[in-house]
Amino acid sequence: MTAQEVLRLNPNLVDYLLVAFYFVLVLGIGFAARRSVSSSLDFLLSGRSMPAWITGLAFISANLGAIELIGMVANGAQFGIPTVHYYWLGAIPAMVFLGIVMMPFYYGSKARSVPEFLLKRFNKTTQRVQAVIFAVASILIAGVNLFSLGLVLEALLGWSLYLAIPVAAVVVLGYISLGGLSAAIYTEVLQFFVILALLIPLTVAGLNRVGGWDGLTRAVTEGPSAGADLNAWPGTPLTEIANPFLSVLGIVFGLGFVLSFGYWTTNFAEVQRALSAKSMSAARRTPIIGAFPKALVVLVIVTPGMIAGILVPQIAAVKAGGGDAVEGITYNNALSLLMKEVLPNGILGVAIAGLLAAFMAGMAANISSFNTVFTYDIWQDWVRPGRADRYYLGVGRLVTIIGCVLAIGTAFIASGSANLMDYIQSLFSFFNAPLFAIFILGLFWKRMTGPSAWIGLLSGTTAAVLVDILVRTEVWTMSSQAGSFVGAIAAFVVGVGVSAGVSMVTTPKPDAELVGLTWSLTPKEARTHSTDGDDAGWYRSPNVLGALVLALTVVLYVVFG
């Protein structure tokens, strides 16, 4: 039996009708949102009118793409419980930091994008360098989600990826090009609940088949990992760093600090959702509201991965063999094979819709942020300034189409990876870690200069790419995951070091130009949001919500770590 035959999900008519209904629903949202689009700000930033609970769910749904489902279920199958570090250490603290510390600067500056904020803080060169880097990163990451969506259509219909990937791109293009960011955000809220409709039944059905949690832990203990997959610390299955101290250091500093803060605090695909909020308070609460489901959803993502490593013969064979693939089956196939193994028809249709929702949400987030950065930071501010707003609205729609076409090409680049999480973490070390280095230095050090920012950014990116080359060519012997952690650390250290050095020999901006852009020169009242009307009540306090979600994370680590 070929790998494609093994992966066929064999849905029935009811399943197909459920999937078709889902496609009609999301395209309907696009048509409905189109009526509210009359300017480029409406199309690219939703007119900054969204309530916090909408932007909060969209914030986390935008992240629930291929990274979460294909990649994290694959990690759960391969590494087990250490995968939780990507959530509890590698997300929650950074999301809280974004809401409490950084959103007042993003939102208060009235910047329409992260590169535009860098223009205000540094100079045009930094804006342009980051805009180009972000555009490339967005298309590469959109390709990951598109490839994953193509895998689902391949498994569902038996299509080849050469047909499935373009068809998937057309569906996503349909609702983004119609309604812009508003359509993406409202669709992401719907997709969040559809994704849960996949993950919860899959986890319950899988646990039932293996004899509950006790049966799962017993099977893992008797399996190839000899129980190492059941302990979060020191995480050596994940890092493949034999020394426990160095393994913990790589997780805490490489993942928990550099990669995590680099992704969550500077990735415009996420920050864009908060910038669409209707007030400073709503913008600050957006990532923190998203942190609550982020902390809990890991339980229904990693657990199915572990179940697949026991229950699905093909994934168990890959795990037992200690390699990346057996007869064309890789860890990336763990989710769809487990769905085929444990879900009955009817429920399978809902699950397929959930899987499609996840990948469409992830790709839509990348494409909608790509068209904003390209339109504002590259086309309007650099290539064709001074045109009427309707011209830029047209550019935004056209760039959406171009982005989807480019993502088709990058989807085939992603198809060469046996574990999508390895690939995506490499991209984050290239693009997010160096940006975080210059961003955090510029936020807290007013002496940092414009030239130092773009030189530090390029230096950090170069350092991460060099580490990746050394790991891939086996000059340095470590896993791809460990290589991403080391690459992120190198990008951050080099970025900070080079930026600091160049700053000492170049001229900084006058203090008067940095008010609202650096911590020390921004009055406390300018960083404080309103507490009246829709922003009143302790339960709307970003500080209170942040403390609660951090406490929840500590409890989860105690229980499962």
C-alpha positions in Angstrom: 0.0 0.0 0.0 1.4 3.4 -1.0 1.7 6.3 1.5 -1.1 8.2 -0.3 -3.4 5.2 0.1 -2.5 4.9 3.8 -3.3 8.6 4.3 -6.8 8.5 2.6 -9.4 9.4 5.2 -12.3 7.7 3.4 -15.1 10.3 4.3 -18.7 9.6 3.3 -21.3 12.0 1.9 -22.2 13.5 5.3 -18.5 14.4 5.8 -18.3 16.0 2.4 -21.4 18.0 3.1 -20.0 19.3 6.4 -16.8 20.4 4.7 -18.7 22.1 1.9 -20.9 23.9 4.4 -17.8 25.2 6.2 -16.3 26.6 2.9 -19.6 28.3 2.1 -19.7 29.8 5.6 -16.2 31.3 5.5 -16.8 32.8 2.0 -20.1 34.2 3.2 -18.1 36.0 6.0 -15.9 37.5 3.3 -18.9 38.8 1.4 -20.5 40.2 4.5 -17.2 42.0 5.6 -16.8 43.5 2.1 -19.6 46.0 2.9 -17.5 47.6 5.7 -14.4 48.1 3.5 -14.3 51.6 2.1 -10.6 52.6 2.7 -7.2 51.0 3.0 -7.4 51.3 6.8 -10.6 49.3 6.7 -9.1 46.6 4.5 -5.7 46.3 6.1 -6.5 47.2 9.8 -10.3 46.8 10.2 -10.7 50.5 10.9 -9.4 49.9 14.5 -12.9 49.1 15.6 -12.8 45.5 17.1 -13.7 44.6 20.7 -11.1 42.8 22.8 -12.7 39.4 23.0 -12.9 39.3 19.2 -9.3 40.4 18.7 -8.2 38.1 21.5 -9.7 35.0 20.0 -8.5 36.0 16.5 -5.0 36.6 18.0 -4.7 33.0 19.2 -6.6 31.5 16.2 -4.1 33.1 13.8 -1.5 31.1 15.6 -3.5 27.9 15.5 -2.3 27.0 12.0 0.1 24.4 10.7 2.5 25.2 13.5 0.0 24.1 16.2 -1.7 21.2 14.5 0.6 19.4 12.1 3.8 20.6 13.7 2.9 20.3 17.4 1.0 17.0 17.0 4.2 15.7 15.2 6.3 17.0 18.1 3.9 15.3 20.6 4.4 12.0 18.7 8.2 12.4 18.5 9.1 14.0 21.8 6.0 13.7 24.1 5.4 16.1 27.0 8.5 18.3 26.5 6.5 19.8 23.7 4.5 21.8 26.3 7.5 24.1 26.6 6.5 25.7 23.3 3.3 26.9 25.0 3.9 27.4 28.7 7.4 28.8 28.5 7.6 29.6 24.8 4.4 31.7 24.6 2.5 32.7 27.7 5.2 35.0 29.3 5.8 36.7 26.0 2.1 37.3 25.3 1.7 38.9 28.7 4.8 41.0 28.2 3.4 42.2 24.8 0.1 43.2 26.3 1.4 44.9 29.4 4.7 46.5 28.3 4.8 46.8 24.5 1.2 47.4 23.2 1.1 50.9 24.7 4.0 51.8 22.4 2.6 50.0 19.4 -0.9 51.3 19.7 0.0 54.7 21.2 2.4 55.5 18.3 -0.5 55.0 15.8 1.9 52.9 13.7 0.0 50.8 11.1 2.7 48.0 11.2 5.8 46.9 13.0 8.1 48.3 10.3 6.3 51.6 10.5 7.0 51.7 14.3 10.7 51.0 13.5 10.6 54.1 11.1 9.3 56.2 14.0 11.9 54.9 16.4 14.9 54.6 14.1 14.9 55.6 10.4 13.6 54.7 6.9 16.4 52.3 6.2 15.5 50.1 9.2 11.8 50.3 8.2 12.6 49.1 4.7 15.0 46.4 5.7 12.5 44.9 8.1 9.6 45.3 5.7 11.4 43.3 3.1 12.5 40.7 5.7 9.0 40.4 7.0 7.5 40.1 3.6 9.8 37.2 2.8 9.1 35.5 6.2 5.3 35.9 5.8 5.3 34.2 2.4 7.6 31.4 3.6 5.4 30.8 6.7 2.2 31.1 4.7 3.6 28.3 2.5 3.9 26.1 5.6 0.2 26.5 6.3 -0.7 26.1 2.6 1.4 22.9 2.3 -0.4 21.5 5.4 -3.8 22.4 4.0 -2.8 20.7 0.8 -1.9 17.6 2.8 -5.4 17.5 4.2 -7.0 17.8 0.7 -4.6 15.1 -0.5 -5.7 12.8 2.3 -9.4 13.7 1.9 -9.7 13.5 -1.9 -6.6 11.6 -3.0 -5.4 14.6 -5.0 -1.7 15.2 -5.6 -0.1 18.2 -3.8 0.3 19.8 -7.2 -3.5 20.1 -7.4 -4.4 20.3 -3.7 -2.1 23.3 -2.9 -3.4 25.7 -5.6 -7.0 24.8 -4.7 -6.4 25.5 -1.0 -4.8 28.9 -1.9 -7.8 29.9 -4.0 -10.2 29.3 -1.0 -8.1 31.4 1.4 -7.7 34.1 -1.3 -11.5 34.2 -1.7 -12.4 35.6 1.7 -9.3 37.7 2.4 -9.5 39.6 -1.0 -13.2 40.2 -0.3 -13.3 41.5 3.2 -9.6 42.1 4.1 -8.6 41.9 7.8 -12.1 42.1 9.1 -13.0 39.0 7.1 -9.8 37.3 8.4 -10.5 38.2 12.0 -14.2 37.2 12.0 -13.3 33.9 10.2 -10.5 33.3 12.7 -13.0 33.5 15.6 -15.2 31.0 13.9 -12.2 28.8 13.1 -11.1 28.8 16.8 -14.3 26.9 17.8 -14.2 24.7 14.7 -10.6 23.7 15.6 -11.7 22.8 19.1 -14.4 20.7 17.5 -11.6 18.7 16.0 -9.2 18.5 18.9 -11.5 17.6 21.8 -13.2 14.6 20.2 -9.9 13.4 18.8 -8.3 13.5 22.3 -11.2 11.9 24.0 -11.6 9.1 21.4 -7.8 8.5 21.4 -7.6 8.2 25.2 -10.6 5.9 25.2 -8.7 3.6 22.8 -5.5 3.4 24.8 -7.1 3.0 28.2 -7.2 6.6 29.4 -4.2 8.6 30.7 -2.9 5.7 32.7 -2.9 3.4 29.7 -1.2 6.1 27.6 1.6 6.6 30.2 2.1 2.9 30.6 2.4 2.4 26.8 4.9 5.3 26.5 7.0 3.9 29.4 7.1 0.6 27.6 7.9 2.2 24.2 11.1 3.3 22.5 11.6 6.4 24.8 11.4 4.2 27.9 9.3 6.9 29.6 11.5 9.9 28.8 8.7 11.4 26.8 6.6 11.8 30.0 8.9 14.4 31.7 9.0 18.0 30.7 12.4 18.6 32.2 15.2 18.6 31.4 13.7 18.1 27.9 16.6 16.2 26.4 14.2 14.3 23.9 13.3 17.7 22.5 16.7 19.3 22.4 18.8 16.2 21.9 21.4 17.9 24.1 22.7 15.1 26.4 23.8 17.5 29.2 20.7 18.2 31.3 21.9 21.7 32.3 22.6 22.7 28.7 19.3 21.3 27.6 17.4 23.4 30.2 19.5 26.4 29.2 18.7 26.0 25.6 14.9 25.7 26.4 14.8 28.6 28.8 17.0 31.1 27.0 16.7 29.9 23.4 13.0 29.0 23.3 11.6 30.7 26.4 13.3 34.1 25.9 14.7 34.7 22.4 12.4 32.7 20.1 9.3 33.2 22.2 9.6 37.0 22.8 10.9 37.4 19.3 7.8 35.8 17.8 5.0 37.0 20.0 6.2 40.6 20.5 7.4 41.5 17.0 5.5 39.2 14.6 3.1 41.5 12.8 0.8 38.6 11.9 -0.1 38.6 15.6 0.4 42.2 16.5 -1.9 43.2 13.7 -4.9 41.7 15.5 -4.2 43.8 18.6 -3.8 47.0 16.4 -7.3 46.4 15.1 -8.8 46.8 18.6 -11.0 49.7 19.3 -9.0 51.1 22.3 -5.7 51.0 24.1 -7.2 48.8 26.8 -8.7 46.4 24.3 -5.3 46.3 22.4 -3.4 45.5 25.7 -5.9 42.8 26.6 -5.9 41.1 23.2 -2.7 38.9 23.6 -3.6 38.2 27.3 -7.1 37.1 26.5 -5.5 34.8 23.8 -3.0 33.5 26.4 -5.8 31.6 28.3 -6.8 29.3 25.5 -3.1 29.1 24.5 -2.3 27.7 27.9 -5.0 25.0 27.8 -5.1 24.0 24.1 -1.8 22.2 24.5 -3.5 19.5 26.4 -5.6 18.5 23.3 -2.6 18.9 20.9 0.3 17.1 22.5 -1.9 14.3 23.9 -3.1 13.2 20.5 0.5 13.2 19.2 1.5 10.9 22.0 -1.5 8.7 21.3 -0.6 8.5 17.6 2.9 7.3 18.6 1.2 4.3 20.3 -2.0 3.7 18.4 -1.1 4.4 14.7 1.1 1.6 13.4 2.9 3.7 10.8 3.8 6.5 13.4 4.8 3.8 15.9 7.1 2.3 13.3 8.7 5.7 12.6 9.3 6.2 16.3 10.7 2.7 16.8 13.0 3.2 13.9 14.5 6.4 15.3 14.5 8.1 11.9 12.3 10.7 10.1 10.2 8.5 7.8 9.1 4.9 7.1 7.8 4.1 3.6 6.9 7.7 3.0 5.1 8.3 6.3 6.6 11.0 8.6 5.6 12.5 11.9 3.8 15.3 9.9 1.2 12.6 9.1 0.4 11.8 12.8 -2.7 14.0 13.0 -4.5 12.8 9.9 -3.6 9.1 10.6 -5.0 9.4 14.1 -8.2 11.0 12.8 -8.6 8.1 10.4 -7.9 5.6 13.2 -10.3 6.8 15.9 -13.0 9.1 14.4 -16.2 7.8 12.9 -17.8 9.3 9.8 -19.9 12.4 10.6 -17.5 13.3 13.4 -14.7 12.9 10.8 -16.3 15.6 8.7 -16.3 18.1 11.6 -12.7 17.1 12.3 -11.7 17.7 8.6 -13.4 21.1 8.7 -11.5 21.9 11.9 -8.2 20.9 10.2 -9.0 23.1 7.2 -9.9 25.9 9.6 -6.6 25.8 11.3 -4.6 26.0 8.2 -6.7 28.7 6.6 -6.4 30.7 9.8 -2.7 30.5 9.8 -2.3 31.3 6.1 -4.8 34.1 6.3 -2.9 35.7 9.2 0.3 35.6 7.2 -1.2 36.9 3.9 -3.2 39.7 5.6 -0.1 40.9 7.5 2.0 40.6 4.3 -0.4 42.8 2.3 -0.4 45.4 5.0 3.4 45.7 5.3 3.9 45.6 1.6 1.2 48.2 0.9 2.1 50.6 3.6 5.8 50.1 4.3 7.1 49.2 0.8 4.7 50.6 -1.7 3.2 53.7 -0.1 6.3 54.8 1.9 9.0 53.8 -0.5 7.9 53.0 -4.1 4.8 55.1 -4.8 4.2 57.7 -2.1 1.5 60.4 -2.3 -1.3 58.6 -4.1 -5.0 58.6 -3.2 -6.2 56.1 -0.5 -8.3 54.2 -3.1 -5.1 53.5 -5.0 -3.6 51.9 -2.0 -6.8 49.9 -1.3 -6.4 48.5 -4.9 -2.8 47.7 -4.2 -3.7 45.9 -1.0 -6.2 43.7 -2.9 -3.7 43.0 -5.7 -0.9 42.2 -3.3 -3.2 39.7 -1.6 -3.5 37.8 -4.8 0.3 38.0 -5.4 1.0 36.8 -1.9 -1.2 33.7 -2.3 0.5 32.9 -5.6 4.0 33.2 -4.0 2.8 31.0 -1.1 2.1 28.2 -3.5 5.8 28.2 -4.4 6.9 28.3 -0.8 4.5 25.5 0.1 6.7 23.1 -2.0 9.8 24.3 -0.1 8.0 23.3 3.2 7.1 19.9 1.7 10.8 19.0 1.9 10.7 19.0 5.8 10.0 15.8 7.7 8.9 17.7 10.8 7.3 21.1 10.1 8.2 22.4 13.5 11.9 22.0 12.7 11.4 24.1 9.6 9.3 26.8 11.2 11.6 27.2 14.2 14.5 27.7 11.8 12.5 30.5 10.1 11.8 32.1 13.5 15.4 32.1 14.4 16.3 33.8 11.1 13.6 36.5 11.1 12.1 37.0 14.6 15.0 36.6 17.0 17.2 39.4 15.4 14.2 41.7 15.2 13.5 41.2 18.9 17.1 42.0 19.7 17.0 45.5 18.1 13.4 46.1 19.2 14.0 45.5 22.9 17.3 47.4 22.9 15.7 50.4 21.2 12.8 50.3 23.6 14.8 50.5 26.7 18.0 52.3 25.5 17.4 55.8 24.1 21.0 56.0 22.9 20.5 53.3 20.2 20.7 54.8 16.7 19.1 54.3 13.3 22.1 52.9 11.5 22.8 50.5 14.4 19.2 49.0 14.1 19.4 47.9 10.5 23.0 46.8 10.7 22.3 44.8 13.9 19.2 43.3 12.3 21.1 42.0 9.3 24.0 40.8 11.4 21.7 38.8 13.7 19.9 37.3 10.7 23.3 36.3 9.2 24.4 34.7 12.5 21.2 32.5 12.6 21.6 31.4 9.0 25.2 30.5 9.6 24.2 28.3 12.6 21.6 26.6 10.5 24.1 25.9 7.8 26.6 24.4 10.3 23.9 22.2 11.8 22.5 21.0 8.4 26.0 20.2 7.1 26.7 18.4 10.4 29.7 20.5 11.2 27.9 20.9 14.5 26.2 17.7 15.6 22.8 18.5 17.1 19.2 18.1 16.3 17.4 20.7 14.1 15.3 21.8 17.1 18.5 22.4 19.2 20.0 24.2 16.2 17.0 26.6 16.1 17.5 27.4 19.8 21.2 28.0 19.3 20.6 30.0 16.1 18.1 32.2 17.9 20.5 32.8 20.8 23.3 33.7 18.3 20.9 36.0 16.4 20.0 37.8 19.6 23.5 38.1 21.0 25.0 39.2 17.7 22.1 41.6 17.1 22.4 43.3 20.5 26.3 43.3 20.4 26.5 44.8 16.9 23.7 47.4 17.5 25.3 48.5 20.8 28.7 48.9 19.1 27.5 50.8 16.1 25.3 53.0 18.4 28.5 54.2 20.2 30.0 55.6 17.1 26.8 57.1 15.5 24.5 59.9 16.4 21.2 59.1 18.2 17.9 61.0 17.7 17.1 64.0 19.9 15.1 63.1 23.0 12.2 65.1 21.8 11.7 62.8 18.8 11.7 59.6 21.0 8.8 60.5 23.3 6.3 57.7 23.1 8.8 55.4 21.5 11.2 54.6 24.3 10.5 53.7 27.9 12.5 56.3 29.8 11.2 59.2 27.7 7.5 58.3 27.7 5.4 59.6 30.7 3.5 57.0 32.6 0.2 58.6 31.7 1.0 58.1 28.1 1.4 54.3 28.8 -1.9 54.2 30.7 -5.2 53.2 29.1 -8.7 54.4 30.0 -10.6 52.6 32.7 -14.0 54.1 31.9 -17.0 52.7 30.0 -16.1 49.6 28.0 -12.7 49.5 29.7 -13.9 49.6 33.3 -13.8 46.7 35.8 -11.0 44.7 37.4 -11.7 41.8 35.0 -10.7 44.1 32.1 -7.4 45.0 33.8 -4.4 43.8 31.7 -2.3 43.4 34.9 -4.9 41.3 36.6 -5.5 39.1 33.6 -1.8 38.7 33.0 -1.2 37.6 36.6 -4.0 35.1 36.4 -2.8 33.5 33.2 0.8 33.3 34.5 -0.5 31.6 37.7 -2.5 29.1 35.5 0.7 28.3 33.6 2.6 27.6 36.9 -0.2 25.3 38.0 -0.2 23.4 34.7 3.6 22.9 34.9 3.2 21.5 38.4 0.5 19.1 37.4 1.9 17.9 34.0 5.6 19.0 34.0 
